[in-house]
Amino acid sequence: MAKKRKRPEPISAILEGSDVVHLTRYEITDTPIQDRRYRRLPDQVKDKLELLYEKAEKKPLEAIPEILELIGKYPDLPMLYNYLGVAYARSGQKEAAEKAIEDNIHRNPDYLFARLNYAEILLARGELEKVAEVFENKFDLQLLYPKRKQFHVSEAVGFMGIMGWYFIETDEREIAKKYYEILKQIAPHHPLTRRLHRKLLWGGFRRLLSHKKVRAR
């Protein structure tokens, strides 16, 4: 059995502004946390799903028809839309990838990865108010899912990466840094950790340039 990695410090969440901080504590684990809909699947389907995500990344054009076939049989299985979005994105079909993500959030609005993927689209579009709505204005995993005391590391990393990006875009850099510090602890070499670091650096550089321009006037 894989060991659980318990957060050494409480995770901070900002709900109504930078002056309101709620502290929560939960466990992060490497052990897969299976969706109840996944648990009900036949074993042969589970075996296929285990291979399908990697295929979506490496051979997306081959994976797409297989994923669509499974969606036809299991239209409410949220991970399938994630796989489909990945396959479309890897094959250069941006609009189709976004549609798969939007279909997922409409069908499975409480599914964390559906929220994260949709929020990424909204952040890229600059639709910040909608990002907050996706997460019900709850910027902490346990506040968003109060019945859960444990999250998979991929859930925590994805959530912290999106939250950090959101608070950079809303000019709350100090809050964004808190999410980055947590990311450094749980996944220091993850692409989302590196991405957030770059955004923090670039945001600081832009602010410095802005101050210089103001002083020069």
N, C-alpha and C positions, 0 to 999 in steps of 0.2 A: 504494500500500500504506500502511495506517495505521501510524503510528509506535507503537512499544512504549514504555510508560512504566514504567521500572524503578524499583522502590522505592528511595529514597535511603538508607533505614536498614533494618536487619534488623527483622523482625516478631517480637515476643515472644509466646511461648505458655506457658501455665501448665498443667503436666500433673498434678502430684500435690500442689499446694498453692502458696501464695504464695511459698514459699522455693525452689521449683524452677522455673527459667526456662530455656527452650530457645530459642535464636536461630536463625532460618532466613532464607533470602533467596530470593525468586522474583520473576518479572516479572508486571506487570499490563498487559494490553493492551486496546485498544478493538476490535481485530479479532475477529470472531465465532469462537468455538472450537466446532466442530461435533461433535456426538455421532456415533459411528460408525454408529449406527442411523439417524440423520438422513441421513448421507451416502449410504446405500444406497437412499433413497427415490426414486421417479420424480420427474422435474423438475416435473411439474405439481402433485404433492403438496407439494413444497417451496414452490412459488409460492403455493399456497393457505395453507400454514402461515404464511408471512410476513405475510399479511393478517389471519389469524385471531385473533392475540393482540389487535390493536387493536380488532377487532370484538367480542371477548369483553369488553373494557373499555367500549366505547361503545354497543354494541347486544347486550348479553348474551343476551337472550331469542332473538334470531335466531341467535346463535353456538352456543348449547347443542346443538341438534339436529345441526348440522354437525360439532361436535366429537365427539359421541357416535357419529356415523356413522364418523368416522375411527378412533375407538377400537375400533370393531367390526372394522375392517380391520387396524389396527396396535396391538393391545392392549399391546404392550411398549414403545411409544414414550413415554418419560416426560414430554416437554413437553406432550403432549396432556392429561394429568391436571392439569398446572399451568394450562393454558388453561381447562379445565373448572372448576377451583376458582375461578379469577378470575371466570368468567362467572356461576357460582352466587352468589358473594359480591356481585358488582355488581347482581344481580337480587334481592338480599335473602334468598337461600335459604342461611342459615348452616349448617344441618345437612348439606345436600347438598354444600356447599363443603368442609366438614370431611371428609365421607366420600370425596370425590375425592382430597383430600390424603392421607388414610389409605390409600386404595387404591394411591396412587403409592408411598408408603414401603414398603408390603408387596411390591409388584411390583418396585420399583427401589430397594432399600435403600442402594445406593452412589451414587445420583444426588444431587448436592449440593443442588439446589433442592428435591427431595423432602424431604431432611433439614431444610432451612431452614424450609420451610412447616410441616412437622410439629412442629418445635421451637417455632415460634411458637404453635401451638395448646397445646402442653404448658406453655409459659411463662404463657400466659393462664390456664391451669387451676392453675398453681402446682405442677406435677409436675416439680420440678427434677431429681430423680434420673434420671428418664427422659430429660431433655434431655441429660445427660452421656452416657447410654447411646447415644443416637442418633448422637453424634459419637465414640463409642468412647473417651471420656475424652481425646480429642486436640483441643486448642483452638487449633490452628494448621493452616492449609490444607495446607501441605506435609507436615506430619506425618500428616495425614488421608489425603492423596493423595501418597505419597512418590515415585511415578513421574512426577509432573507438576512442571514447572519454570515453568509459565506458567498464569495464570488470567485470565479475562475480568473487567473492572472490575465488572460486575454480580455476579459470584460473590464477589469480594472484599468489596464493599460489603454484600451480604446476609449474608455470614459474620461480618464485624466487627459489624454491627448486632445480630445475634442473640447473639453472644458477649458484647458489652457489656451487653445486657439481662440475660443469664444471670448475669453476675458482679455486677450490681447486686442481683439477687434473692438471691444467696448472700452478700450483705454483703461483697463483695470490691470495694469502690469504686475502690481504686487500680488494680486490674487492669482494671476497666471503663473507667477513664480512658485507659488505654493504647490500648484499641481505639478509643475516641473520637478520640484524637489521630491515629491512622492514618486514620480516616474523614475527619477534617478535611482531611488532605493529599490524599486521592484523590478525594473527592466532598463538598466543603464545603457544598454547597447541596442535597444529596440528602435526601429525606424521612426516610430511616433515620438519617442524621446528625443531623437536627433532632430526631427522636424520642428518640435516645439522649441528646442534650443535655438535653432536657426531663426525662427520667427521672433523669439525674444531678442536676439542679437540685432536682427534687421529692424525691429520696432524701436529699439534703443538708438540705432543709427539714424533712423528717420526723425526721431524726436530731437536728437542733437543737431541735425541739419536745420530743422525747423527753428530751433532757438537761435542758431547762428544767423538765419535769414532775418528774424525779428530784430536782433541787435544791429544788424547791418543797415536797417532802414532809418 
